[in-house]
Amino acid sequence: MRDRDSRTDPLAEVGVICGRLNAAHADLIDLVTRLVEHQTWAISGIRSPEHWLTCFAGVSPATARDLVRIATRSTELPALQREVHSGRLSFGQAAVVAAHTPAGYDETVVQLAVHATVPQLRRALVKYDFTEQPDNPDTPDTPPPPPDAFSVAAQPAELAMWFERDRFHLTYTAPADIGALVQQALTEAKDALFLATTTGASSKDEGRRVRMADAMEQLAVRSLQIGTTDIAGRGDKFRIYLHLDTTGHGWLHKRGALPRHLLRK
């Protein structure tokens, strides 16, 4: 490991490091582009380009999806491809642009992206109205093309769940209309929890901040309560088993260990 001068400006140093990182990501995106174009990912035991990347590039499923999305949209978003290879866009910024930018608007979006953080960019693009005239002014009266059934926005919902390091992980992507439905359901559950904690809650729950993560738990509890009460034996099929031993350890059936705060309950 090389010695660094303690007087080095960290802003200058992080700029150099991130420049190398952005260049490496651009090379990886080029590899994924060729991987998808020539279908060289299709080897024995591999289900998709995303699966190939999780197996051989050591990335998470979410990162693999972002890499494939950026690569497959590079031809319809040329400005995104240009700025990724110039090093001005980080991988995180490029992933947000690829996920939310329709074809024809990329020049305008990347001008914003190079000056925005990833959270700022995500908030802006999710709420932006892309029904206005796109970047190409040569065809002002041309009607918009019909939706592409193979575009990212038209793909069916995807959900992945797994346990890692004694925690449950979940990722979910869906078309905008289904996403709005899920968002409203979570918002309603969050509101119901908030009302419960401010009206009829016990003193230990009073004033507790209700989060969207709590709403997800509330939806799961509701589903199990409503879906297992009318059919005999159905509740046993979806029961959650907790195992405890005499040494003070506990674990979920065929899953991870229970954290200490649950063992104390």
C-alpha positions as semicolon CSV with decimal commas, in nm:
position;residue;x (nm);y (nm);z (nm)
1;M;0,000;0,000;0,000
2;R;0,150;0,331;-0,104
3;D;0,199;0,612;0,148
4;R;-0,018;0,916;0,100
5;D;0,085;1,266;0,194
6;S;-0,128;1,370;0,492
7;R;-0,151;1,717;0,339
8;T;-0,319;1,589;0,020
9;D;-0,650;1,759;-0,047
10;P;-0,916;1,486;-0,001
11;L;-1,139;1,650;-0,261
12;A;-0,863;1,631;-0,520
13;E;-0,779;1,276;-0,422
14;V;-1,140;1,153;-0,436
15;G;-1,173;1,314;-0,778
16;V;-0,878;1,112;-0,909
17;I;-1,003;0,788;-0,750
18;C;-1,358;0,834;-0,878
19;G;-1,224;0,913;-1,225
20;R;-1,055;0,572;-1,232
21;L;-1,369;0,412;-1,089
22;N;-1,591;0,573;-1,354
23;A;-1,355;0,453;-1,628
24;A;-1,368;0,100;-1,488
25;H;-1,747;0,111;-1,478
26;A;-1,754;0,232;-1,841
27;D;-1,540;-0,067;-1,939
28;L;-1,773;-0,301;-1,748
29;I;-2,078;-0,150;-1,921
30;D;-1,909;-0,206;-2,259
31;L;-1,852;-0,568;-2,163
32;V;-2,217;-0,609;-2,064
33;T;-2,326;-0,449;-2,393
34;R;-2,129;-0,712;-2,587
35;L;-2,249;-0,981;-2,349
36;V;-2,614;-0,900;-2,423
37;E;-2,566;-0,830;-2,794
38;H;-2,391;-1,160;-2,866
39;Q;-2,568;-1,357;-2,589
40;T;-2,238;-1,486;-2,458
41;W;-2,392;-1,493;-2,110
42;A;-2,604;-1,796;-2,213
43;I;-2,395;-2,077;-2,068
44;S;-2,495;-2,378;-1,866
45;G;-2,671;-2,289;-1,540
46;I;-2,703;-1,917;-1,614
47;R;-3,054;-1,776;-1,640
48;S;-2,993;-1,419;-1,758
49;P;-2,724;-1,151;-1,808
50;E;-2,800;-1,030;-1,455
51;H;-2,742;-1,379;-1,319
52;W;-2,412;-1,400;-1,512
53;L;-2,294;-1,078;-1,351
54;T;-2,387;-1,187;-0,998
55;C;-2,194;-1,512;-1,054
56;F;-1,883;-1,385;-1,232
57;A;-1,857;-1,013;-1,149
58;G;-1,936;-1,045;-0,780
59;V;-2,204;-0,775;-0,784
60;S;-2,542;-0,771;-0,612
61;P;-2,862;-0,851;-0,807
62;A;-2,960;-0,482;-0,795
63;T;-2,623;-0,370;-0,935
64;A;-2,645;-0,637;-1,205
65;R;-2,986;-0,507;-1,311
66;D;-2,852;-0,152;-1,328
67;L;-2,555;-0,260;-1,540
68;V;-2,777;-0,446;-1,788
69;R;-3,024;-0,158;-1,805
70;I;-2,751;0,097;-1,881
71;A;-2,595;-0,132;-2,141
72;T;-2,921;-0,218;-2,320
73;R;-3,031;0,145;-2,335
74;S;-2,700;0,283;-2,460
75;T;-2,817;0,302;-2,823
76;E;-3,139;0,490;-2,745
77;L;-2,968;0,719;-2,491
78;P;-2,650;0,827;-2,675
79;A;-2,587;1,125;-2,446
80;L;-2,585;0,889;-2,147
81;Q;-2,334;0,662;-2,320
82;R;-2,116;0,962;-2,408
83;E;-2,103;1,101;-2,055
84;V;-2,042;0,760;-1,898
85;H;-1,736;0,712;-2,121
86;S;-1,616;1,065;-2,059
87;G;-1,611;0,991;-1,686
88;R;-1,845;1,279;-1,598
89;L;-2,124;1,046;-1,485
90;S;-2,079;0,796;-1,205
91;F;-2,234;0,452;-1,218
92;G;-2,500;0,555;-0,965
93;Q;-2,598;0,862;-1,168
94;A;-2,606;0,662;-1,492
95;A;-2,828;0,396;-1,334
96;V;-3,089;0,656;-1,236
97;V;-3,081;0,819;-1,581
98;A;-3,120;0,482;-1,755
99;A;-3,409;0,384;-1,528
100;H;-3,618;0,701;-1,565
101;T;-3,533;0,876;-1,893
102;P;-3,738;0,815;-2,209
103;A;-3,561;0,808;-2,543
104;G;-3,511;1,156;-2,687
105;Y;-3,471;1,335;-2,355
106;D;-3,127;1,212;-2,257
107;E;-2,933;1,522;-2,368
108;T;-3,129;1,744;-2,131
109;V;-3,123;1,491;-1,848
110;V;-2,747;1,431;-1,853
111;Q;-2,686;1,806;-1,837
112;L;-2,867;1,795;-1,503
113;A;-2,719;1,461;-1,396
114;V;-2,354;1,571;-1,402
115;H;-2,435;1,840;-1,143
116;A;-2,674;1,642;-0,918
117;T;-2,631;1,383;-0,648
118;V;-2,795;1,046;-0,696
119;P;-3,082;1,119;-0,450
120;Q;-3,140;1,462;-0,608
121;L;-3,145;1,309;-0,955
122;R;-3,383;1,032;-0,854
123;R;-3,629;1,275;-0,696
124;A;-3,619;1,504;-1,000
125;L;-3,663;1,238;-1,266
126;V;-3,937;1,045;-1,087
127;K;-4,152;1,360;-1,075
128;Y;-4,056;1,513;-1,411
129;D;-4,322;1,535;-1,682
130;F;-4,167;1,386;-1,996
131;T;-4,476;1,451;-2,209
132;E;-4,330;1,781;-2,335
133;Q;-4,130;1,811;-2,657
134;P;-3,812;1,596;-2,651
135;D;-3,463;1,716;-2,732
136;N;-3,493;1,666;-3,111
137;P;-3,658;1,982;-3,258
138;D;-3,662;1,861;-3,620
139;T;-3,997;1,682;-3,595
140;P;-4,222;1,909;-3,388
141;D;-4,550;1,768;-3,521
142;T;-4,460;1,400;-3,522
143;P;-4,688;1,203;-3,288
144;P;-4,513;0,999;-3,019
145;P;-4,437;0,640;-3,114
146;P;-4,645;0,362;-2,956
147;P;-4,507;0,210;-2,635
148;D;-4,232;-0,041;-2,695
149;A;-4,327;-0,375;-2,542
150;F;-3,956;-0,451;-2,491
151;S;-3,867;-0,121;-2,322
152;V;-3,758;-0,111;-1,959
153;A;-4,076;0,071;-1,855
154;A;-4,298;-0,200;-2,005
155;Q;-4,125;-0,496;-1,841
156;P;-4,326;-0,694;-1,583
157;A;-4,272;-0,646;-1,214
158;E;-3,971;-0,820;-1,062
159;L;-3,916;-0,911;-0,698
160;A;-3,619;-1,076;-0,530
161;M;-3,595;-1,187;-0,166
162;W;-3,304;-1,339;0,023
163;F;-3,146;-1,371;0,369
164;E;-2,792;-1,249;0,421
165;R;-2,598;-1,186;0,743
166;D;-2,904;-1,255;0,955
167;R;-3,114;-0,993;0,775
168;F;-3,393;-1,020;0,520
169;H;-3,339;-0,832;0,191
170;L;-3,598;-0,742;-0,072
171;T;-3,578;-0,559;-0,404
172;Y;-3,879;-0,476;-0,619
173;T;-3,922;-0,302;-0,954
174;A;-4,247;-0,259;-1,145
175;P;-4,416;-0,053;-1,416
176;A;-4,526;0,291;-1,301
177;D;-4,895;0,203;-1,262
178;I;-4,824;-0,099;-1,042
179;G;-4,566;0,103;-0,852
180;A;-4,828;0,369;-0,780
181;L;-5,063;0,098;-0,647
182;V;-4,793;-0,042;-0,417
183;Q;-4,698;0,308;-0,302
184;Q;-5,058;0,395;-0,213
185;A;-5,105;0,067;-0,026
186;L;-4,790;0,132;0,178
187;T;-4,894;0,491;0,242
188;E;-5,235;0,379;0,368
189;A;-5,078;0,117;0,596
190;K;-4,833;0,376;0,728
191;D;-5,118;0,617;0,798
192;A;-5,315;0,344;0,980
193;L;-5,012;0,266;1,196
194;F;-4,965;0,635;1,272
195;L;-5,327;0,669;1,383
196;A;-5,293;0,358;1,600
197;T;-4,981;0,489;1,773
198;T;-5,137;0,830;1,842
199;T;-5,484;0,719;1,960
200;G;-5,499;0,378;2,122
201;A;-5,134;0,283;2,158
202;S;-4,955;0,184;2,476
203;S;-4,715;0,424;2,644
204;K;-4,410;0,247;2,499
205;D;-4,539;0,302;2,143
206;E;-4,656;0,657;2,199
207;G;-4,461;0,905;1,986
208;R;-4,281;0,631;1,790
209;R;-4,195;0,740;1,438
210;V;-4,376;0,531;1,178
211;R;-4,173;0,445;0,868
212;M;-4,253;0,294;0,531
213;A;-4,067;-0,018;0,647
214;D;-4,320;-0,051;0,930
215;A;-4,598;-0,022;0,671
216;M;-4,453;-0,317;0,480
217;E;-4,470;-0,526;0,796
218;Q;-4,829;-0,411;0,851
219;L;-4,928;-0,523;0,498
220;A;-4,770;-0,864;0,558
221;V;-4,956;-0,909;0,888
222;R;-5,286;-0,805;0,727
223;S;-5,237;-1,049;0,440
224;L;-5,168;-1,343;0,672
225;Q;-5,461;-1,254;0,899
226;I;-5,715;-1,212;0,618
227;G;-5,589;-1,488;0,389
228;T;-5,562;-1,766;0,650
229;T;-5,875;-1,726;0,863
230;D;-6,150;-1,868;0,639
231;I;-5,982;-2,190;0,520
232;A;-5,910;-2,464;0,773
233;G;-5,542;-2,551;0,799
234;R;-5,425;-2,268;0,576
235;G;-5,272;-2,080;0,868
236;D;-5,046;-2,377;0,949
237;K;-4,912;-2,378;0,592
238;F;-4,780;-2,023;0,627
239;R;-4,672;-2,035;0,990
240;I;-4,333;-1,887;1,085
241;Y;-4,129;-2,116;1,312
242;L;-3,878;-1,980;1,561
243;H;-3,634;-2,222;1,726
244;L;-3,477;-2,167;2,069
245;D;-3,220;-2,379;2,251
246;T;-3,114;-2,400;2,614
247;T;-2,797;-2,197;2,555
248;G;-2,983;-1,877;2,471
249;H;-2,953;-1,897;2,093
250;G;-3,239;-1,879;1,846
251;W;-3,294;-1,898;1,473
252;L;-3,559;-1,892;1,203
253;H;-3,641;-2,226;1,044
254;K;-3,385;-2,285;0,763
255;R;-3,283;-1,920;0,777
256;G;-3,064;-1,688;0,983
257;A;-3,004;-1,648;1,354
258;L;-3,234;-1,431;1,564
259;P;-3,084;-1,102;1,683
260;R;-3,037;-1,043;2,052
261;H;-3,324;-0,797;2,091
262;L;-3,570;-1,062;1,970
263;L;-3,428;-1,325;2,203
264;R;-3,485;-1,094;2,498
265;K;-3,861;-1,063;2,425
